[in-house]
Amino acid sequence: MNNYRLTIQYDGSRYKGWQRLGGGESTIQEKLEHVLSELIGDEVELIGCSRTDAGVHAIAQVANIKIEKEIDANQIKDYVNRYLPQDICVTEVAEVSEDFHARYNAKDKTYLYKIWNKEYCNPFMRKYSMYVQERLDLIEMRKAAAYFIGMHDFTAFSNAKSKKKSMEREIYEINFEEKDGMLNIRLCGNGFLYNMARWIVGTLIDVGLGRRKASMIPAMLLEKDRAKTGNLAEACGLYLEKINY
């Protein structure tokens, strides 16, 4: 069995997320699988590392595909990029060992969140960042972010419905970078629950606007009550930036 690793970029604005839903091609996975099936001449299953939500973007999503047929990696890349829509691009294809699994072998992930923080909106970034008009207090946001570092139960910061799987994840770092009104927040951890990155950022925004205090974060984590966290940040500002293996 031949195993190929694909690195993928996409603008998630018009898609219902990564994961296949069936009955159409409204997800990134379905679009890619359709084109790959045309190349290979048989139905294929693409295994993605991260099941990004509707409207979320990716700078470097990673997926793998196992097929009987041996095809040159560059041929795969050239073919899919020829027939994919322009809001999806495969930047790299490499043949890897048969035991490589895009999701299970990932060591850590980095998500980037973009906030346009000026008194006026940016029409060119409206699909690619969250607009916050009021000035954010970055000192308080950094204080709040420090409480998320480490291993925690993130039940309060996720929409994950399964109670059988562990809700514990480890956040390695949260960094802030602000320039000319664009605030970039990077979150790196060993994994993220459904909507976890957006709930964390939404809570940081609330702290930055003075709606909540940074010192409230430990209690939010311990009490596991989502009603006490901040608002869910908009999908358009979130990017899957990097995955390490």
C-alpha positions in Angstrom: 0.0 0.0 0.0 1.4 3.4 -1.0 1.0 6.3 1.5 1.2 9.9 0.5 1.3 13.0 2.8 -0.3 16.2 1.5 0.2 19.7 2.8 -2.9 21.9 2.0 -3.8 25.5 2.2 -7.4 26.7 1.9 -9.7 29.7 2.3 -12.5 28.2 4.4 -14.9 31.1 3.8 -17.4 29.2 1.5 -17.0 25.8 3.0 -18.7 23.9 5.8 -15.4 22.9 7.3 -12.9 20.2 6.6 -14.8 17.0 7.4 -16.9 15.2 4.8 -20.6 15.6 5.3 -21.9 13.7 2.4 -24.4 14.7 -0.3 -22.2 17.2 -2.0 -18.8 18.9 -2.1 -19.3 21.7 0.4 -16.3 20.6 2.6 -12.6 20.7 1.9 -12.3 17.0 2.3 -15.0 16.3 -0.2 -13.4 18.6 -2.8 -10.0 17.0 -2.5 -11.4 13.4 -2.4 -13.4 14.1 -5.6 -10.3 15.3 -7.5 -8.1 12.5 -6.1 -10.6 9.9 -7.1 -10.7 11.2 -10.6 -6.9 10.8 -10.8 -6.7 7.4 -9.2 -9.8 5.9 -10.9 -11.3 4.7 -7.6 -12.9 6.2 -4.4 -10.4 7.4 -1.9 -10.4 8.4 1.8 -8.3 11.4 2.8 -7.3 11.5 6.5 -6.9 15.0 7.8 -5.0 16.1 10.9 -7.5 18.7 12.0 -11.2 18.9 11.4 -11.4 22.6 11.0 -14.8 24.2 11.4 -17.0 26.0 8.8 -15.3 29.3 7.8 -11.9 28.4 9.3 -8.8 28.7 7.1 -5.6 26.6 6.9 -2.1 27.7 6.1 -0.7 24.2 6.5 -3.3 21.4 7.0 -1.8 17.9 6.7 -3.5 14.9 5.4 -2.6 11.4 4.1 -4.0 9.0 1.6 -3.3 5.3 1.1 -3.7 3.8 -2.3 -2.8 0.6 -4.1 -1.6 2.4 -7.2 1.9 3.9 -7.2 1.9 7.5 -8.6 4.7 10.0 -8.6 4.2 12.6 -5.8 4.7 15.5 -8.2 2.1 14.1 -10.5 -0.4 14.0 -7.7 0.3 17.6 -6.8 0.2 18.9 -10.3 -3.1 17.1 -11.1 -5.0 18.2 -8.0 -3.9 21.8 -8.3 -5.1 21.8 -11.9 -8.6 20.8 -11.0 -9.2 22.1 -7.5 -10.9 25.5 -7.1 -8.6 28.4 -6.5 -9.5 28.7 -2.8 -7.8 25.3 -2.2 -4.2 24.5 -2.9 -1.9 21.5 -2.3 1.5 22.9 -1.6 3.4 19.7 -1.1 3.0 15.9 -1.7 5.5 13.4 -0.4 5.5 9.6 -0.3 5.8 8.5 3.4 6.0 5.2 5.3 2.9 3.1 5.4 2.4 3.6 9.2 2.2 7.5 8.9 -1.1 8.8 10.1 -1.8 12.5 9.7 -3.9 12.8 12.9 -2.4 10.2 15.3 1.2 11.1 14.6 0.9 14.8 15.2 3.0 16.1 18.1 1.6 19.6 18.3 -0.5 22.1 16.4 -0.4 25.9 16.1 -3.5 28.0 15.5 -3.3 31.6 14.4 -6.1 34.0 15.2 -6.3 37.4 13.5 -8.1 40.4 15.1 -8.5 43.7 13.3 -8.5 46.2 16.2 -9.1 49.7 14.9 -11.9 52.2 15.1 -12.8 51.5 11.5 -13.2 48.1 9.7 -10.9 46.7 7.1 -12.9 45.7 4.0 -10.1 43.6 2.7 -9.8 41.6 5.9 -13.5 41.1 6.7 -13.4 37.5 5.6 -10.0 36.8 7.2 -10.1 38.4 10.6 -12.5 39.3 13.4 -13.2 43.0 13.7 -13.1 44.5 17.2 -13.7 48.2 17.3 -12.9 49.0 20.9 -9.3 49.1 21.9 -8.1 45.8 23.4 -6.0 45.8 26.6 -3.1 43.6 25.6 -1.5 43.7 29.1 -4.7 42.1 30.6 -5.0 39.6 27.7 -1.5 38.4 28.3 -2.2 37.9 32.0 -5.3 35.9 31.1 -3.4 33.8 28.5 -0.9 32.7 31.1 -3.6 30.9 33.0 -4.2 28.6 30.0 -0.6 27.4 29.8 -0.2 23.8 30.9 -2.4 20.7 31.1 -6.1 21.5 31.9 -9.5 20.1 31.4 -11.0 22.4 28.7 -14.6 21.3 29.0 -15.7 24.9 29.5 -13.9 26.0 26.4 -15.3 23.5 23.9 -18.5 22.4 22.2 -17.3 18.8 22.1 -20.3 16.5 22.8 -18.5 13.2 23.6 -18.2 12.6 27.4 -16.2 9.4 26.8 -13.0 11.0 25.5 -10.7 13.0 27.7 -11.2 16.8 27.7 -7.7 17.4 28.9 -5.3 19.2 26.6 -1.9 20.8 27.1 -1.3 24.4 25.9 2.4 25.1 25.4 2.3 28.8 24.6 0.0 31.7 23.6 1.8 34.6 21.9 0.6 38.0 20.9 1.9 40.2 18.1 0.3 43.6 17.2 1.2 45.8 14.3 -0.8 48.6 12.6 -4.1 47.5 14.0 -3.7 43.7 13.3 -3.4 41.6 16.4 -2.1 38.0 15.8 -2.6 35.5 18.6 -0.9 32.1 18.3 -1.9 29.2 20.3 0.3 26.1 20.4 -0.7 22.8 22.1 -0.7 19.1 21.9 -4.3 19.1 20.6 -7.4 21.2 20.5 -11.0 20.2 21.2 -14.0 21.2 19.0 -14.1 25.1 19.0 -11.5 25.2 21.8 -9.2 27.8 20.1 -12.2 30.0 19.3 -13.6 29.9 22.9 -10.1 30.7 24.4 -9.7 33.7 22.0 -13.3 34.8 22.7 -12.6 34.8 26.4 -9.3 36.7 25.9 -11.2 39.3 23.9 -13.7 39.7 26.7 -10.8 40.3 29.1 -9.2 42.8 26.7 -12.5 44.7 26.6 -12.9 44.7 30.4 -15.9 42.4 30.4 -14.1 39.8 32.5 -11.0 39.8 34.7 -7.9 37.7 33.9 -8.0 36.3 37.4 -11.3 34.6 36.6 -9.7 32.1 34.2 -8.7 29.4 36.8 -12.2 29.2 38.1 -13.6 28.8 34.6 -11.3 25.9 34.0 -12.1 24.2 37.3 -15.9 24.8 37.2 -16.2 23.5 33.6 -19.2 25.7 32.9 -19.2 27.2 29.4 -21.8 29.8 30.3 -19.1 31.5 32.4 -16.6 31.9 29.6 -16.4 34.6 27.0 -18.1 34.6 23.6 -17.1 32.3 20.8 -14.7 34.1 18.5 -15.7 34.3 14.9 -14.5 31.5 12.6 -13.2 33.8 9.9 -10.2 34.9 12.1 -8.9 31.4 12.7 -6.1 29.6 10.7 -4.5 26.2 11.2 -1.0 27.5 10.8 1.4 24.6 11.6 1.5 20.9 12.6 4.7 19.2 13.9 5.3 15.5 13.6 
